[in-house]
Amino acid sequence: MGERPRVLAVQHTPDGGPGRFGTWLAEGGLALDVVRAHDGEPLPGRLSHQALLVLGGGYMPDDDERAPWLAPTRDLVAGALDGGVPVFGICLGGQLLALLAGGAVAAGHGEPEMGSTALTLRPEAEHDPLFHGLPRRTTAIENHVDAVTELPPGARWLAESERCPYQAFSVGDRAWGTQFHPEATAARVRAWDPRRLVRHGFDPAGTVRRAEADEPASAEVWRTVALRFAGLVRGL
């Protein structure tokens, strides 16, 4: 057995780790190196890993004053895009990918999405290496008030929701972004501040119940995506 390909994961908040997505990548034969950038851990000046995972957080992709590590994160994503290194961006990570590739992101755009949310896969998903053959309708955990407002030129639009059109997209054939959180479980939703949910118009108890009910089916969907990404990194 050769050495496992290594993935650099950039974490932006204390509770925003790779979660089950990291577990699935390990199941798929990858090794994860998590940089807790929010805690001051330094990012490398250049990417020597075989893939890049950029996680979520409550910042805009260019919010360098509050999150100074975002500038080197953008450099890593840009280098990965230029070098054909596989990238997967989640929530903030997906927005950052969209912005770097020529799309647009807006703060406080549209209606917020929190908790388990219905998604619809678009026809383009059938031709995507990660999303092909998935159920046309599925769910995923959301937790955002900011959103991608314009996809990059040439991006493949993969999934949408009622409140937020750009839920998943790909840039070329080696970079993906999601607005939703495939790594998040109902346990994370249970830990959210109920006052914040109420402030945005969500019932805390109902939000948790929906996440718990939807989790078994949605977990299989996003595990499939993670394992396909791992296979792509491994060249399978």
Helices and strands as residue ranges (DSSP letters): E 6-11, H 19-27, E 31-36, G 37-39, E 51-54, H 70-83, E 87-90, H 92-100, E 104-106, E 113-121, G 123-127, E 137-144, E 147-150, E 156-160, E 168-171, E 175-178, H 186-190, H 194-199, H 204-234
